[in-house]
Amino acid sequence: MELRILGPVEIWTDDDRNSLDGSKQRTVLAALLLARERMISDHQLSALLWGAEPPATMNAQIYTYISRLRKLLGEGASIVRQRPGYLLRIGTARFDFAEFERLTQLGQAALKERRHAEAAGHFRSGLTLWRGPALTDVTEFLADVELPRLEEARMAALESRIEADLALGRHAQLVAELTGLVAAYPLAERLRAQLMIALYRSDRQADALAVYQTGRRILADELGVDPGPALSKAHLEVLVGEMPPPAAAPRPAEAVTTTWTRPRPAMLPPDIADFTGREAEVERLRGLVGDERPDGAGRPAVAVVHGMPGVGKSALAVHALHGLVDDFPDGQLYADLGGSTSRPAEPAEVLAGFLAALGVLPEAIPPDEAGRVQLYRSQLAGRRVLVLLDNAEGGRQVRALLPGGAKCAVVITSRSRLTTLAGTRSVHLAPLSPAAAERLVRAAVQPERAAGQGCALHRVVQLCGGLPLALRAATARLVSRPHWPLARLADRLADQERALDELRVGEIDVRGSLESGYRGLSGHARTALRRLALLDVDALPAWVSAAVLGVAEDRGEDATAELVEANLLDVEASADGPRYRLHPLVRWFARERALADDPPAERVASVDRALGAWLWLAGEADRRLPDREAPTERRPRLATGGTARWRIGARLAKAVGAAPLDWFVAESPTLRDLVQQAADDGRPHAAWEIAHAAVNFFEIGGRYEEWQGTHQRALAAVRAEGEVFGEAVVLLGLARLSAALDDVGARLTYADRAARLFHATGDRGREAEALAHAGAAYRLTGHFDRADGHVRRAVDLAEAAGTPGARAVAYKALGDLHFDQEELPAAAEWYAHALCLWRGLGDRRRIAGVLRRLSKVDRERGHLDEAAAHFAEAADLAAAMGDRALAAAVQVGQGQLAQSTGRASAARQSYTQAIRAFDTLGLARRSGHAAALHGLGELALVEGRVATAVQMLTDAADVWGCLAMPLRQARTLATLGDAQVACGHFEDAVATWQTVSDLRERAVLANSRTS
């Protein structure tokens, strides 16, 4: 299968083109391809498809495009749902732009190494993949974003191909092509300079000068600038007649001279035959030490290649430097400094070997290190020698081995970053990308063996973490067992207790490599590594080392810094500060060491401190979330269990308090991981406390999937251990979530069970909240009598407990009950009581919620000014908190108010904006969405757009039905019957009104049975 974007966007299978339907489908395919196996969100896809004005059915349309593409792609590639978006795994398919990039990278590498014929061939092959302008027939939104960089890549390849052709002496053939290109791209200075070179070498000096003058005039007229360095240089060379000949032309024999009369050492190890990937790192290293390196002030170029054990530092250095041999005609020196062994090489020993390689007789080598350093630097003075110092232990070992002359270059490989070595430039080597790692494995085990085993191959690469040494071990094991399918090895690697045993084959030993790096650490850092590995967390904040060690924050940071310096801990920047990651194999190794070296009690205490620290910080952040007004002491405290809090320090607490929402956003993935770990490790208290600590953040941010996932996992943990109070707290949190999602049945189930458990534990305030939720569920299903019993019981319990928050919840629930029964004065009274309590607690979210309900009462009573004022205050509060779900709900209410006052345009705008917000938040087909659809249906009916009204009202009624809210469904169906009459569909209207009658009769019967 071939996937094409360099021209029309197409899918080809076996020389047949698959039909793509329209620009939208092509846009989705092209966007996923250009994301390069990274997730692209629904919001991003919407922007690329429709810009800033997506349709209300955006999500459904995107799903349709994805479904159609999946059918067209078949098994050649796969589109995976990864919330909140999709990613395309190309698999075995060929992507023309990826192939173009590969060929141009090969061309650039060949051009840099002066292999001009090879470079021209690569560039030419890449350019033939272009079948016309890229991204034909996609939306303007995608084209605006992606087309400039694609066109820039094509132009760069074209200019580089011409550069290679000029170096090969093909100037005469290039004149016509370059003339056309310069006419098409008059501001492209590099193309103009290349045309001047081609003309000059074709004995057309006057034409070359005319080309320059035309370009200078165009640049001045259109951009107001003078020609750049490249064009000016070409002009000067043409003007004075000193244009250099083609670079690939043979040099005069007399120009090839050297003054080196002693042996030219050639000590580099052989190049790696199957070296894979690392194109960017190879190019960077060559750029730092090659002919075109940045000039130092009389110093040799020194580059440090550093990375974790087994990441392939030596292989990279050897491969990269073999491409620079011609730049250093006076030889290459190499030494393995043994930094990862128990006996690193002494500088004096290495110097003796270097001096011998340079032709110094044994008797002339000084006995002391200082004398050898002086002679070594004297020997290299004025020479161009390349020195590779492999596997260095540290700066002290290396300093004596650095040449003094500026013409030499030194490459050092080390597990340490060698930050104490002045004047160096570094190349950090990370594990291989999944694509490069898979290429390495395929090549080693033969492509035909890996064919059809893509999933297993992906698992092997993932379990090896892209570490080249681990991949070598894995492929060696596969080669030695030709009867094994790849899935067999993947299954064995998935067992953490034996994974490192599987990755020891002959002299290849991942555990041994990691062990040598571990031995080089201080005792403090070794302990930190073992303790950090006990946490099942992907990205760690800086303070965690202090918690697992039980020390002050500064001491913990020292241990972290040492691990980073040794490349056993990766660091990455983030908005909230650095985050640290353990490579999976480092984690497994460190856990092995922890089990062997640390007593069980210390391991348990270490994890407990970390969990306690996260809980303490979560409590500090929760108290300062934007849904509360100052002072924060008025906020009801989170429920607590048996997990001891561990305080880190005032500085960290202050930082968290200054940006609590940012802290929760950064730590949200970590909190999910910690709930899982606490549940798995038999810590049910910690599991439910961590889940509960984030519940207000989840509610404000509309993070419903995270809310559901953490609470369901915590619920399983507390039930398994019989933790009654924890189960009740988690169930109450799930009842709140079900309320936000309009899942009435789940809300009732969770709330009813929570109320009984709180009753058993004696927590009357939370029992009242649970009963209020259960009463609300009964009210929404039309069971008013049952609702009344639960809600009034909640009021009694809350007043007896004297808890302001519980009283406010119960009063608001009683107000809702009165409102739905059209008892408006009573509803207003209870809402006012709840509002007074919430204002006293400074709870902005619930203040806004009650204001929204009060506005509806005001509207029904004809107090329109008061309704508008209440809605405005609620909208301001929602905006201040960043609560988009609440803001959308307020917009629905504002739309209803505008509709009741005859402002149809304003109502329509409010409803439409609310629907878009609900779609974005994953709240489509919920009560707010249904209410907005109902309002739009009523507007359409009044305006005579009866077909639209029928569709809108039908959709709204379906939603109410799915949500099991019969009275709201009946209200919408009653209006739908009117719309059907207006359409002339009288039989449909009669059937609809009969359904309305049935729904209302069932509600009456349900209440009478309750009585």
N, C-alpha and C positions, 0 to 999 in steps of 0.2 A: 504494500500500500504506500502511496505517495501523497503527502499533504503539501499543498502549494499555496503560497501567498505572494510570490514574486511575479506578479501579473494578476490575472483573475484568480480569486480564491477558489480552489478546486480540491476534490478528493479523487484520486485515480487508483483503481484496483485492476491489476493485470491488464494494463493498457486500455482500460475502459474508464471513462469519466463518469463519476456518480453525479446525479442531478441534485443541486442545491437550490432550495426555494427562496429566492429573493435576497435582498441586501441584509435583512436582519439575521437570517440564518448564517450567511457568510460572515457577518460581523461577529457573532458569537464564536464561530470556529476560529476566526483569525485572532480574536482577543485571547482565547484559551491557548492557542499555539504560541503567541508572543509572550504569554505569562511564563513559558518554559517550565511547566510542571509545578508552578506555584499556584496557590489558590487565588482565584479572583472572585470577589464578593458579589452577591446579588446587586448591591448598590452600585458597584463599579460597572457591572454589565448593563444595568439600567441607564447609567450615564452615557455609556458608549452606544447604546441603542437609541435612546430618546432624548439625550441631553438633560436639561434641567426640568423638563415637563413630561415625566413618564405617565403612562395611562394608569387608571385605577387597577386594572387587571395585570399590572406589570409582572408579578410573580408567576401568574398562570402562563403568561406568554413566554417568559423565559423558560419555564419548565417544558413547554411545548417544543421550543427550539432545541433544547437539550435532548429531549426524547427522540426527535427526528434525527439529530446528529448521531446519537448512539446507534440507531438502526443502520445508518450509512457507514459508520466506522466498523461495525462488526467486531471481530476479534483482533483486528490490526492495531487498534488503539482503544483506550477506554476513558470515559468521562466519569469522574468520581465526585459524589456529593461530599463536600467537606465544609460544614457550616462555618461561616454564613455564606458560602458560595460553592464554586465548582473548580476542579482542576482537571486537566487533560494529561493522562499518561500516554506518551507517544508509543511506548513499547517498541515493537520491531518496525514500525512505520518509518518512512524516510520523510524528513521535513526539509523542504528546499532551502529555507533561510538558515537552518542549522548547518546544512551541508555547505552553503555559501560561506558562513563564518569559519567553518573548519578549513576550507580551501584557502581563504584569505589569510588565516593565521599561519598556515604552512607557507604561503607566499611571503608573508612579512618576515618569518623566520629565515627563509632562504635568501631574501633580499638583504637582510642584516648580515648574513654570513657570505655575501657576495656570490651566491650561487644564482646568478641572474637568469640563466635559461630555465632552471627549475622554477624560480619565482614567477617568471612570466607565464609558464605553463599553468601553475596553480591559480594565478589571478584570472587567466583566460578561462579556465574551466569553471571557476566560480561565477564569472560574469555571464557565461552562457546559460546559467540557470534563470536569468531574468528574461521573462517572456513579454515584457512590456512594463508599464508603470505598475508598481506594487499595489496590492490591496484594491484592485479594481472591483467595483460594485459593492463596497462596504459603505456604512453610514459615514456622513461627514464628521461625526463626532470621533469615531475611531481613526479616520484618516488624519484629522487634525492632530491627534495625539501621537500616532505611530509613524506616519509617512515621512516626516522630516528626518528621523534617525535612520530609517531604512534607506532613504535616498542619499543621506550623508555617507552611509556605509558603502553604497554602490560607487559613489564618486571617489571615495578614498581608495577603493580597490582599483578603479579605473586609472587613477593618477599613479598608483604604485605599479600597475602593469606597464604603463607608459614609461615610468622611470626605469624598469627592468629592460624594456625594449631599447631605450636610449643607451643604456649601459652596454647592450649587445651590438651597438652600431647600426640599428635599424632606423636611423633618423630619416632617410629618404622615404621609406614606406609610411612614416608617421605624419608627414607634413599635411597630407590631405585630411586625415582623421582629426588631427589637432586643430586645423583651421575650422572645421565644422564644429568642434566642441567649444572653441573659444567664441565663436559666433553665438552658440546656444547659451553659454555661461560666461558672459563678458566680465563678470566680477571675480571669476575664479583665477586668482593670481598664479597658483601653481601650474595650471594648464597653460596660461599665457607664457610663463617662463619656459615650460617644456617646448612650446612651439618655437620660441626664440632659439633655443638650443638646437632643435631639429633644423631650422632654417640656416643657422650659422654653419652647422656641420655639413649642410648641403651647398655651401658657398653662396649663401644668399644673405650677406651681412646687412645690406640696406633694408631688405624686407624684415629682418629680425628687429632692426631699430624702429621701423615703422610700427610693428606690432607693439613694441614697448610704448611709443608715443600715444598710440590709440588707447592703450590700457590706462596710461597715466591720466589722460583727459577724461575717460569714463569714470575713474575712481574719484577724481576731483569734482566732476559735475554731479555725480549721483550720491557720493558718500562724504565728500568734502575731506578726503584723506589723501596722503601720498602713497606711492607703491610701498609694499612691505619689503622685508629683507631679501626674500627669495627672488622677487622680480627685480629689485635693485641690483642684486648680485649678478644676475644674468645680463642685465643691461651693461654693467661695468665691464664684464668679461667680453661681451660682444664689441663694446666701444673700443677697448684697448687691444682686442685681438688675442686674448689669453684664455680662451675657452678651453678647459681640459678635454683631452680625448675621451672616448668612451671608456668607462671603468673596466670593462671586460677585455679591452684590447691588450695585447701582450706588451709588457713594459720593455723598454730598451735594456739590453743586457748590462750596460754600464751602470744603470740605476740600481740594480740589485746588488747591494754591497753590504757587508757587515764587518765589524771589527772584532767579533767574538772568535777567539782562537782556541778556547778550551772546550771540553766536552759539553754538549747541549743535553742536559738531563731531560728525560721524558718519563717521569715517574707516575703519571696519572694511571689509576687502575683502568681496566677495559671499560668501555661504555656499556650501558645496560641494554641488552638486545631488545627486551620487550617493555622498555620504559613507556609508561602510559600517563596521559594527562599532563597537568602542571604547566600548560603552555604559558600562562601569565607569569608564574613564578620563574620559569626558565628565562623568559624575556627580561624580567626585572633584574635578575641576577647578572645576566650578560650585560645589561645596560649599566649596572653599577661598576663593573670591573673591566668591560671591554674597551675597544678603541674609542667609542663615543661616550665614555663615562664622564661625569662632571669632574672637571679638573680640581685637584686639591692644591693647597698652597705648599708645594714642595713635599707632599706626603704621598705614600702609596695609597691606592684605593683599597679599602678594607671592608669586606661585606661579611656579615654574620648570618648564617642560615640556622635558625633555631626552631624547635618544636618538640613535641612530646616523644617519649621513647617509641621507636618503631614506626615513625611517621614518614621515613624515607629521606632524611636529610642528606645522607652520604650519596644515595643514588641520584638525587637531584643535582647535587654539586658536581659529581663526576660527569653526568650527562650534559649539564649546561657548559662546563668548562671544556669538554671535548670540542664544542663548537667555537671555541676562542683560541685554539692552539695556534692558528696562523697569526693571531694578533700579538703573540709572544714568541718571536723567533728564537729567543735566547734560552728557551726551555721551560719545563714545568717541574716543580718540586712537590712531593707529597709525603705526608706523615700521618699515621694513625696515632693520636695522642693518648688513646686508652682512657678517656675520661669516664667511661661507664664501667671500667674494671676496678678491681680492688687495688691495682698498682698502676696509676697513671704514669705516662712517660715523663722523664725529667727533661727539661729544656736542653741541658748540656748534651744528653744522649742524642736528641733529635738534631742538634746543631752539628754534631760530629758526622752524622749520616748525610746531612745536606752538604757539608764541606767536601766530603769524599765524592759525592755525586757531581760537585762542581769542579772536580779535578785536583783538589788539594791533597797532596801526599800525606799519608798517616803521620809521618814524623813532623810535618809542618802544622798539624792541628794543635792549637794551644790546649794545655791540660785543664784550664779553668773555664768556667762558663763565661765570664766577662770577656776573656780573650777570644773565645769562639764567637761571641756576639759581634765583636769589632771586626774580626776577619770575615765573617759571613756578610755583614753589611758592606764591607769594602769590596768583596767579590761581586756583589749585586749592583754596586753603584754604576749608574749610567746604563744598565742593562734592562731589557724587557723580559722579565721572568714572572711566571704565574705560580703562586704558592697556594696549595690546598692543605690546610691544617684540619684534619678530620677528627671528630669526636673529642673536642676540647673539654677539659674539666672546668676551667675558669680563666679569668683574665691574667692571673699571675703566671700561669703556664704558657700563655700565648705571647705575652709582651716581648720576651726575648727572641721570638721567632719572626718578628715583623721586620721586613727590610727597611732601609732608610730612604731609598731613592724613589722619586715620584713616578718613574716609568714602570715599576713593578705593581702587581696587584695580588691581594691576598683574599682568599675565601676561607672562612672558619665555619665548621659545623659544630653545634653544641646543643645539648638539652637545655642549657641555661641561656638566658637572653644576653648575657655578658654586658650588662648595663654599665659596669664599671670601666669598660674598655673605651677610652675616648676616641672620637673621630671615626666611628664605624657607622655603616648603614646596615639595616637589618632586613631580612626576608623571613617572615614568619610562615612556617609550613603547617597547615591544618590537614586533617584527614582528607582523603579524596572525596570528591563529590560522588553521589550515587551513580551517576552516568559513567564517570571515569572508573570507578571501582568495578562496575559491571563489565566494562570493556576489558579490564585486567583479568577478571575471572574467566570470561568467555575465551580470551586468547590463550590462557593457561590450560584450560580443560578441553579445548577445541570447540569451535562454535556449534558444530552439529550435535555435540553432547548436551549443550545448554539449550538447544532449540526446543521450544515447547515447555520449558521449565522456568518461564519468566518469573512467576511468583516465588518459587523456591530460591531462585537466584537473588531476587530482591531481598528475601529474608536473610540469606547468608551475608550479603553485603551490609544489611542493616545491623545484624548481630555482631559483625566485625567492626562496626562503627566507621567503616571506610579507612581503617588503619592498614597501611600497606603491608606491614609485617604480619598482621593477623590474616590478611587476604592471601599472602604467600603461603602461610601455614595451612589455611583452608584449602587452597588449590593443590598444595602438595598432598594433603590427605585424600582429596578426590582423585588425583592422578594415581596414587598408590592403591586406590580401591575403585577400579574402573566399573565395577558392577553396581556401585552405589548410585541411586538417583540423588539429585541435589537436595531434595526434601529430607533425605535421611540425615545428611550433615546438618541441615538447618534445625531439625528437631534436636539433635545432640547439642548444638550450640545454644539452643534456647534454655537448656538446663544450666542455670548459673553455677551450680556446684561443680560441674564438670567441664564448663566451657573452656577454661584455661588449659585443662588437660588436653582437650581436643586441638588446641592451638599450639601444641608442642609436637613438632615433627622433625626428627633429626636435629640438626643444629639450629633450626628455627624454633625459638621459644619465646612466646609473648610474655609469659609470666616472668621468665628470667630477665627479659629486657626491662620490664616494669620494676622488678626487684632491684636492679642496679640503680635506677633513678630514685627509688625509695630510700636506698641506703645512703644516698648523698644528702638527705635532708637532716635537719636538726631534730632532736627528739621531740621538741614542741610541735614542729610542723608534721612529723610523722603521726603524732597523736591526733592532730587536727584532721589529717587526711583520713585516718581510720574512722573518726567520729562523723565527719561529713558524709562518708559513704554509707552510713547507716540511715540516712534520710532519703526517702523515695521522692526526691524533688528535682525537677529538671534544672531550674535556674535559681541560684541561691543569692540572697542579698548579702552585703558585706559584713553585717553584724553577726551572722550565724556562727562563724568560727568561735566568737566569744561565748556564745550560748552553749555550744557542744563541749567546749573546754571548761566552762564554768569560770571564766576569767573576765577581767575588764575589757571593754571594747577595743582599746588601743592594742592590748596584747593579742587579742584575736586577729586584729588587722595585720599585725606583724607575721603571724603564721600564714594568713591568706597570701600576703605579699611573697613569702618564700615559696609557697606552692605555685604561684603564678610565675615567678622567676625560673622555677624548675620545669615549667610547662606541664605540670601535672594538674593544673586547674586553669581552665580557659576563662578569660575575662571579656565581657562585651559591654559596650556603653548602652545605657538606656536613659529615658527621661528622668527616672527617679534615682539615678546613680548606677554604678557598675553592678553587673550581675555575673555570677560565677557558675561554670558548668563543669561537671566531671564527665570525662569520656566514659562510655559504658564499661569498657574493659578495665579502666582505672578504678571505677567504682567496684567492679567484681573483685579485682585484686585487693583493694583496700578493705573490703568486707572480709575477705579471707584472713587478712592480717588482724583485723579486729577480733574475729572469732578465735584466733590463735593467741593473741597477745593481751586482750582486755578481759577482765573478769565480767561475768554477766551483769552484775549489779552496776558496774560502771557504764556498760553499754546502755542499759535501761535508763539510768539517770541522765545520760547524755541526751538521749532522744526526748526524755521528759522535759528537760530544760529548754530544748528547742521548741517543743510544742507549747510550753508555758510562755515562752517569749513571744511567739506569734499571737497567742491568745491575749497577752497583755497589750501588745501593740494594736490588735484588732479592737480591743475595748477602748483604747485611747482614740483611735480613729472613729469608731462608732459614735462616741460622745460628741464629736465635732462635725458630723456629717451636715451637709447644707440643709437638710430637712428640719433642723432645729435652730431656734434662735438662742443667742446667749442669754443668761449664763448656762453653760452645759450641765451644771449640777442638777438642773431641773429634769433632765432626761431620765426616764426610768432605766434602771440598771438592767443589763442583760442577765438572763438566768445563768447561774453557775453550778458546776458539779464538783467533781473531786480533783480536777487538774490544777496543780499549783501554778500560779503565775510567776514568771521569772523576769525581773526588770533589768533592762539593758543599761540605760543611762538617760540622763535628762536631755542631752543633745539630740539623741534620736527621737525621743518622745516629742520634743519641740518641733522637729522636722515633720513628723507624722501629723501632729496637730495642725500645722500650718497648711497642709494639703491632704486632708483625710481621704477625699475621693480619689485623688491620684494614687495614694498608697493602696487603696483597695483595688483599683484597676491593675496596678502592677503586681499585687500579690494574689489576685484572684485565681490564676492557674495553680499557684503554690498551695493555696488553701484547699482547692479541690484535691490535690495530691495528698495533702496531709490528712484530710478526712478519710481517704482510702487507706493510707498507711495505718492510721490509728485504728480503723476498723479491722484491718488484717492482723494487726499486732495484738489484738485483745485489749485495746484501750477505748472502751465504749464511751467513757466520760469525755475524753478528748475529742472523739469523733463527733458527738452531738454538740459539744460546746463550740467547736470550730465552725461547724455548719450554721449554728445559731448566731454566732458572732457576725456573720456576713449577711444576715437576712435583711436588715434595713438597707444595706448597700444594694443587694439584689433587687429589692423593691423599687428603690429610687431609679436605678439604671435600667430597669426592665430586663434584667438578665435571668430570664425564666428557665432556660435550660440548665444553667449552673445551679440555680436555686433547687430545681427538681433533682438534679444529679447528686448534689451534696446531701440533701435531706433524705433521699431514698437510701443512699448508702449508709448514712448515720442511723436511719430507722432500722435497717437490718442488723446493725451492730448492737444497738441497745436492746432490741428484742431477743437477740441471741444470748445476751448476758442477763436478761431480766431486769434492766435498769428502768424502773417505772417512771421516775420524774423526767429522765432524759427522753423517754419515748413520748411523754405528754408534750414536752416542749417542741420536739420535732414535729409531732402531729399538728400542733397549733400553727407552726410555720408552714406546713403543707396546706392547712386550711386557708391561711392567708394567700398562699400561691394560687390555690384553686379559685379563690375569690377574684384575684387579678386576672385569671384566665377564663372566668365565667363557667367553670366546671362545677355545676351545682351539686351533682351527685357525689363527686369526690370531696367537695367542701363539707357536705353533711356527714359523710363517713368519717373523715379525719376529725372534724370538730366534735362529733358525738363521742368518739373514743377518747379524745383528749380531755373532754369535760369529765368523763368518768374517772380517768387516771388522776387528774388534778384533784378531784374530790377525794380520792383515796390517799393522796399525799397531803391533803389539808391546805392546798394553795387556792384560797377562795377567789382571789383577784383574777388569776389566770383561768380558773374554772368559769368565771363570769364571761371572760373574753371568748372562750370556746363555745359557751352556750349562745352568746350573741351571734357567732358565726353560724351555728346550727339553726338558730331562729331565722337568720337571713336566708339560708338555703330553703327552709320551708316556705318563707314568704315568696321567694322567686318562683316556686313551683305552684303557688296558689293555695297552699295549706295554711291559711291565716290563723286558724285556731291553734294549730300546733306551734306556729311561729310565735303567737302571743304568749303561750305558756313558757317557751324557752326564753324569750326576751325578758319577760317580767321576772322570771327566776334569775336571770343575769343581772337585772337592775337590783334586786334584793341582795344578791351575794356581793356585788360591787360596792353597794352602800354599806354593807356590814363590814367588808374588808377595809373600807376607807381609802381605797387606791384610786387616785384621780384618773389615771389612764384607763383602768377597767371601767370606772363609772362613765367616762366619756364614750367608750366603745358601746356600752349598754344603752346609754341615752340616745346615741345616734341610731342604733338598731331599732329602738322603739319609735323614733321619729320616722324612719323608713317605713315601718309597719303602718303607722298612721297615714303617711303620704300615699302608699299604695292602696289604702282603703278610702282615699279621698277625704280624710279627716284632717283638713289643712291647718286649722288653728292649733290642734294638738301637735301635729308634726312640727310646726314652726316653734312651738314652746320647747319641745324636747331637743330640737336642733340647736336652739339658743343655749340651753343648758350645756350641751356637748361642746359647742363652740367656746363658751366661757372657760370650760376646763382645758380644752386644747390650747387656748391662748395662754392660760396660766402655765402650761407645760412647755410652751414654745414649739409645739409640733406643727411645723409649717404644712407638711403633707396632709395631715388630717384636718387642719384648719381649712385648707383649700377644698378638701373633700366635703366637709360640712357646708362651706359656703356654696359649693356647686348645688348641693341639695336644697339649701335655703333659697337659692335663686329660682329653682323650679317651683317651690311653694309660692314665692313672690309672683312669678309669672302666672300661675294658675289663679292667684287671688287678684290679679290685675295691678299689682304694685310693680310696674315695669321699670321705673327708675331704680328702685331698690334692687331688683333682679340684675339690672345691668351693672350696678356698682359691685354687687357680690361677685358676679362673674369676672369683672375686671380685676378685683383683688385676687381671686383664685388664679387667674391667668398669670398675674405678676408673680405670685408665689411659685407656681409651676416653673416659670422661666428662671427664676432665681435659683431654684434647686436643680435645674437641668433635667427635670422629670418629664420626659416627652410623652409618656403614656397618659399622665395626668393632664398635660397640656392639650392633648388630643381630645380627651373626654370633656374638658372645659369648652373646647371649640364646638363640639356637638351641642352642648347646652346653649352656647351663644348663637349657633345656627337656629335652634328652636325658638329662641327669643326673637331673633330677627324675623323669622318666618311668621311668628304670631303678631308682629307689628307691621307686616306687609312689606318688609324689605327683602324681597326675593333674591336679588343679586347677592347681597351680603350673606344671606342664609346659605345659598348655593356654594359660595366661596368657603364658608366655614365648614360645611359638610365635606366638600371635596378635599380640603386640606387635611381634615381629620382622617378621612379614609386613607389618604396617602401615608399619613403618619402611622396608622394602625398596620398597614401593609409592611412598612419598613421595620416596625417593631415586632413583627411576627404575631400580631393580634388581629389578623384578618379573621372574619367569621366569628367575631366575639360580639358582646352586647353593644359596645360603642359603635362598631362597624354597622351592626344591624340598625341601630337608632339613626345613624347618618343616612343609610340607604332608605329607611322609611321616610325621613324628611325630604330627601331628593325625590322620592316617588310622589309624595304629596305635592311638591312644587310642580313636578311635571304634569300631574293631573289638573291642577289649577290652570296651568298654561296651555292645556289642550294637547299636550304630547302624551296621549293616552297609551300608546304602545310602550313608550319608555317607562311610563308610570307602572304599567303591569309588570314589566321586567324587574324594575327596582323593588317593588313591593313583594313580588314573588321571592326574590333573593333574600330580602329581609325576613320574610316569614319562614323561609327554610332555615336561616340561621337561628331564629328564635326556637324553632322546633328542635334543632340539633342541641341547643343549650338547655332544653327541657324547661323553658319558661313559657307556660301555656297562656297566661293572661296577656303577656306582651305579644305573643304570636296571634292571639285572638284580635287584639287591637289592630295589628297590621293587616290581618286578613279581612277585617271589616272594611278598611280603606281599599284593599285590593278588590273587594266585591264592587265597590263604587266605580273603580277604574274599569272593571270588566263590563259593567253596564254601559259606561261611556264608549266602550269599544263595540258594543252591540253583542257581546258574548253573554247573553242572559242566562243560559243554562249553566255556564261556568260560575256566574255570580251567585246563582241560587245554591250551587254546591259549596261554594266558598262560605256563604253566610251560614249554611247548615253546619259546616265545620266550626265556625265561630260559636254557634249555639252549643254544639257538643262540648267544646273546650270549656266554656263557661259553666255549663251544667255539671261537668265532671269536677270542676273546682268547688262548686257548691256542695256536691255530694261528698267530696273529700272532707270538707270542713264540717259537714253535718255528722259524718261518721266519727270524726275526732271528738265532737261535742258529746 
